[in-house]
Amino acid sequence: MAIETTEKIWHNGNLIPWEKAQIHVMSHVVHYGSSIFEGLRTYGQGDTAGIFRLPEHMQRFLDSAKIYRMPIDYTLDQLCDAVLQVVEANGVAPCYIRPIAFRGYGEVGVNPLRSPMEIYIINYPWGKYVPGNAGADVCVSSWNRLAPNTMPSLAKAGGNYMNSQLIRMEAEVNGYSEGIALDVNGYLSEGSGENLFLVRGGVLYTTPLANSVLSGITRASILTLAKELNIPVVEQTLPREMLYISDEAFFTGTAVEVTHLRSVDRILIGDGNMGPITKLLHDEFFALVNGKKADRHNWLTPVKVKSAEAVPA
């Protein structure tokens, strides 16, 4: 799927033309995967446009950098302002936003400390991650998530996503839209780029962060909404077979938003349709981000977009 370009990209404090955002082949990140990044969405158009949970995403950006000893010479407020600056400059909403920081062109070798930091913020139109409303047909991957104390799961780091690529490619070549990884102990973890929720007997289950799970911003939002909607929630280690006997299952994430799972390993989840609890949470989430309900949590940061464009589904 081709990316629709925009005019400007934010780079180390300046807006530069899209085509000028280039790096040297000897940059540390090219050889060793030394990057951290974020993914955000802007919802709405024109005067109603808002960036979903901007401070939380940029704080996780800073947290990821700290874990990997990457010096970021910008405060949280400055990074949030930079996101607003590039979105407003490009005038595109709805859109996807990709902040990224990486080790640039410096000393060659595994040690990254003498390579300079480069920070870019990009935004562009992007539609649904899983097209249609029929739900996702997924599989349990043969690839496990990273073991504890190998690579930090709480960091949203480029190198970690080599594992995600293996999960996603295996799923696609075998006819599935996504894969679900187990952790090193064989318990449910998450998708290649999504957090996982299950429903059984009216209770919402999700895997805890200890199961090599990224601390998802959308995940946290769904947990908040579930509490408000009086849906019982349990965070616990879950065996693989819980997938097959669940009444409902869904993914959450910035890209996937809230997407229900139709089947796992060719086994239907419930009747294959979006279940009532998933629908309740799905509809509440989209009502909030699309402005159909009041933003009671202040999750949307208003952004001025002069010329909004609709994103193709």
N, C-alpha and C positions, 0 to 999 in steps of 0.2 A: 504494500500500500504506500503510494507516494505521499510525502509530506508536502502540504501546501505552504509555500514560503510566505514570510512577511517582509517588511522593508528593513527594519532595524533589529539589532541584537545588542543587549547591554554587555559590555566587556570592561571589567576593572574600572568602573565609574563613568564610562563614556558609551554613548550610542554610536554604533558603527553599522555600515551597510551589511546586509545578510551575507553577501558573497565575500566580504573581507574577513569573516570570522573563520580563520584558518590557523592550523598549528603545524609545527615542524615535525617531520617524520621521526626525529630523534627525541621528541618529547617523552618524558618518563612514562606518562600515562599510556602511550602507544605500546610500550614494551612490557609494562608491569601492571597495567590496569589500575593505576593509582588515582582514582577519582571517587568523588561522592556526589550525589545528585538528589533532586526532588522532582515530584510531579504534582502540579496543581491544576485545577480547572476554574475558569471564569464562566459563570452562568448568567443568563439574561442578555439583554441587548440595550444599547443606548443608555438612557438614564437609569435603567433598572439593573445594569451589569454589576456583578459582585464576585470577588474572588473567594472561594471556599476555604475557610480556615487558614488564611495566609500566615498569621503569626506562628501557629502551631507547626506548619510545614517548614517555615524558615528556622524555627528553633531546632527542629529535628535535623535540618541541614547543618546547623552549627554543632549539634551534638555529634553527628557523624564525622565532621571534620576534627573535632576534639579527640574522638576515639582513635582516629588515624594520625594524630599529631600533625594535622594540617593547619597552619596559621591562616586565619581569615581576618583581614584587616578592616572588617566592617562590622558594625553592631547589628543587632536584630532589627532595630528600627531602620537603619540604613539599607539593609537588604530588602525589607518590606517596601520601602520607598522605591528602591530600584525596580522591583517587580511592577509596581504601579506605573513607574515611568515608562517601561518598555511596552506594557499593555496599552497605555494611553497613546504612546507614540505611533503604534501600529494600527490602532483603531479597529481591532478585530475582537468581537465577542459574539457568541461563546468561543472559547479557545482553550487550548492546553498550554501550560507554562512549564518550562524545563530549566530550572537553575542547575548549574553544574560547576564544580570546582575540581581542578586536577593539577597534578605536578607537571610542569611544562619542560621546556628545553633547558637542561642544565647538565649536571654531571652524569655520565653514563655509569650504570651499575644499579644493583638492587637498592642500596641505601638512597632514600628519596630526599633526605634532609637538605641537600644543597641544590635541589631543583626548585625553581620559582613557582609560586602558585598563580594559576589563571582562573578567573571566575567569569562565567558567561551566564546570561539569563535570556532564554529564547521563548517566544510564544508563537503559536500558529493554530489555524483551525484544525480540529480533529473531532470526528464523530464517535460512534459507538465502538467500543473495543470488541464486544461480541455482538455482531449484527443481529437484528430481528428480536422478537419477543418470545420465541419458542423455548428459550433456555439453552444451556450449554450441555453438550455430551462430552464428558470428561473421563479420564482414566487415572488409576493410581500409577505413578511413575516408578520405573525401576531404579531411578536415581534418588538417593536420600538427600535430605537437607544436611547442612554442615553440622558436624559434631561440636559440642561446646568446647570452648578454648582452642578452636582452630582458626576460624574467622568470625568476627563479631556480627551476630545476627541483628543487633540493634542499630548497626550502621547501615545506611542505604548507600552501599558502595558499589562502584562499577565492577570490581573484581568478583564480588559475591554473585553477580548476575551471570557469570559463566555457568554456574550451576543451574540457574533459571533457564538459560538457553538450552541446555541439555534436556531439561524437563519439557520445555515447550516444543522443541524440535521432535523429540520422540513421540509426543502426543500427536502432533500434526501428521507425521509420516504414517502413523497408524490409524488415521481417520478420526481423531478426536480434536476438539477445539482447545483443550487445555489439559494439563496434568496436575495431579495432586501429589505432593511429596510426603513421604514419611520422614520422621526424624531418625537419628542414629540408633534408637532403641526400637524402631518399628511402629511408633505411634504417629497419629496424624499430625502433620505440621501445617502446611499451607500450599497454595498454588504457586506457579512460577513467579507471579507478581501480584498475588491476591491473598487476603485473609479468608478463612473458611468458617462458616457457621452451619450448624445442623439443628434440626427441630425434631424432637420425639416426645410424644405425649404432652404437647403443649408447652414444653420447656425448651428454651434456646440454649444450645451448647456451643462453646468455642474453645479452641486450643489456647493454652496460656503461653506467655512469651518464652517460658523456659523450654518449650518444644521447638526451638530454633525458628521463632516467628518474629517477623518485623512488627514493630509497634505501629500499626496502621492508624492513620488519622480518621479515615472513614470507618474503620473498625471501632474506634473509640466513640465515634458519633452514633453508630448503630447501638452500641451498648447504652449510651445515654437515652436514646429514643426508646429502647426496649423498657428501660426502667420507668420512663414517663407513661408508657402504654400498658404498664402493669404486666409485662411479659416476664415470667421467671427466667433468670439467666444463671447458667453454671459455667464457670471457666475451669476446665479440668483436662487432664490427659485422656485422650480418646483413642480406642483401638480402631484399626482400619475397618473392621466389619460394621462399625456404627454407621458408616456411609450407606451400606446396603439396606439397613433396616430403619433408616431415618424416614420420617414422614415428609420432611422438606430439607433442602440444603441450598445454600447460596454463597457466592463470593462477594467480598467487598474490596474496594480499592479506588484510588483516584481515577484510574483508567477504566476499570470494569464497573465502577459505581456500585450498584446493587443488582447482581445478575443471578437468577435462580438456576440451579442445576437440574437438567431434565433426567440425566442418567449418569451412572458411574460404572465403568467396565461393562457397558451394555445392560446394566440392571437399572430399571426405572426407579427413580426416587418418588415414592407415592404413586400417583397416577401420571407423573411426568409434567404436570402443569404447576404453575406457581401456587404454592400453598397459602393458606389464609394468614399465617404469621409472617411469612416472607412478604406477602402482598401488603400487609399492614405497615411493615417497616419500609418497604420499597416506596409505597405511596406517600408516607410521611416524609421520608427523606427528600423525594423529588418535589413535594409541595413546599418544603422549606427552601431548597436551593433555587427553585424557579419562582419564588416570590408569591406563591399562591397562599401561603400561610406566613404570618409574621415571623421575622427572624428573632425568635425569643432567646436564642443563645448568643446572638451577635457573631454568628459564624461567617457572615458575608461581609467582606471589606469592600465598600463602594469604590468603583473605578469609573472614570470618565472616558467613555468611548465615543469618539465623534462620528464614526461611520461604521456601524455594526454590520456584520455579515452573518447570515445563518450558516450553521455547520451541516453539511449533508449527512444523512443517517447512513 
